[in-house]
Amino acid sequence: MNEIETKILDIDQASVEKSLIALSARQTQKTRLVVDWYRIRGIQEGEDPWFLRIRSNSEGIHEVTWKAKSDILGIARKHKEINFLVTEPERLSDLFEELGLEKYAHQEKDRSSFSLKNWRFDIDQYPGMPPYLEIEGQSEEHIKEAIQLLQLENNPTWAEGERKLIQDTYNLDWYKMSF
C-alpha cells in the first residue's frame, strides 16, 4: 500500500479537534504510542533503503511496519508500507536482532486520530515539542483539500520524515524520545 501524507505544523490541537468533530469526523483512537525502529546493522543515517518499526499502543495492540524510502510530492510525500499486527513484539525484536538488524531509535508520542471521508488525521505530540497534524489522503490535491477544509492553509507544512522535523526544526534527539 502506498501512503501519501503531509504534516501541518504550528497547530492549536483543541481547535483542530473541534473543527474535525464539527465536520463529523470520527475519532478512531486516543493513545500513547511506543515505537522502536530497526535497520540493517552498519547503515549510516540517510542511506537506509527501508525501515522496520514495531509500534505498540496503550491499549496493547502491536504492529510491525516495513517502510520504503519516501518520494516528495510538493507538500506531501509518498512511500510504500506493509503493516501487520503481531502478538509478541519482544520476540519479534529478538528475531530482528538475530537477523542482523539493529534497534537504532525509540520514541514515545501521544496520538489522537480521526477519519473523515477518505482522509486520516493524526495529531501527534512528542515530548518537548508542539503538536502537529498529519493528514493522509489519496493524492497531494486530496490533502490540499483537507487543509482548506480545516482552514490551515496559512500553517507551514512538512513533507519530509519525522526524524528531520524533530532534529532540524526542534533540535531534539529523535533517537531517544520518552515522556
Disulfide bonds with the S-S distance in Angstrom:
none
